[in-house]
Amino acid sequence: MFSITGLDSLQKTLSEAQTALEAVSGELGTLDFNPENPESIEAAIVESERLINERLGAYVGNTIVGPLIQQMKDTFRTAVIEKAAEARLKELEADDE
């Protein structure tokens, strides 16, 4: 006969991950920034990271949620930069018309 150990730890990890994911379902927050101003863009990125930390910071040590936190931060950073670039491009196109 054999026994499997660590199931309590796994259950705790999974339970925390479920709670964390529920905490970020829906709208995380609103970011306002000036796409022409690099400092404003960076401030929006910092704010997105703060919002993520606010919701998920308690789970940073969770082996499932911890890596997701960094991935979310990277995704939001990319999204803010892309939105700023899109806005600048639209403005340039409008100026050309």
PyMOL commands that set and color helices and strands:
alter all, ss='L'
color gray80, all
select helices_A, chain A and resi 7-23+38-59+65-96
alter helices_A, ss='H'
color red, helices_A
deselect
rebuild
show_as cartoon
